[in-house]
Amino acid sequence: MIWEKFGIYLNVKENKVMRINSPYAIPSGEEWVFLTADVNMPLLGIRELVRQKGLTSNPEGVQWA
């Protein structure tokens, strides 16, 4: 189902995250990594998740796109 793709994605090249809750905005490409289905997760929680998953060398630098 398309709604299963809703959530927060990280662009590992740009260190940016994007909240997706529309089927028209689902990112594509290898640089986008699905982080969580929790679209309400705050940025501090997202940074901790990125740190735990080892997705970037600078989790504190992750920003909203």
N, C-alpha and C positions, 0 to 999 in steps of 0.2 A: 504494500500500500504506500501511496505517496506520502501520507502523514508520518510514516515511520522515518522519513528523511528529515523531518523538522527537528531543529535543535541548534546547537552552537558548533560552528566550524572554525578551524584555525588555518590560516594561510601561513605555512611554515617558511616561505620565502620572504614574506613581508612582516611576519610577526604580528599579524592582525587577526582579530576574531570577528565573526559576523553571526548575528542571530537570524535564523531562518524559520519563518512560520508561514511561508507562502510557496506553493509549488512552482511559481514563476521565478523564484530567486535562488533555487538550489544550485550551489556552486559546482563547477566541474573542473577537472584537471588534477594532476598529481600533487600539486602544491596545497590542495585543500584536504584537511583531515577532519573527520567527524569527531567531536569531543564528547558531547553529551546531548541527550534528548531534553534535558532540563533547560528550557528557554528562559527561565527566570534566574539562572545562576548568576551571581554577581561577579564582577571582574576579578576580585580577589580569589574567589573560589575557582574561577577559570584558570588563573595563573597557577594555583596550587595543583590543579589537575594536569596542566601542561608540564609542570615540574615533575610530578609523579610519573607521567608517561615518558619523560625524557625527550620531548618533542622539539625543544629549543634550548640553546645554551644560555638564554637570557629570558626566563619566564617573567621577570619584573618589567620587561620591555614590551610585553604583549598589550596591545591597545585595541579598542573597537575600530572597525573599518568604517 
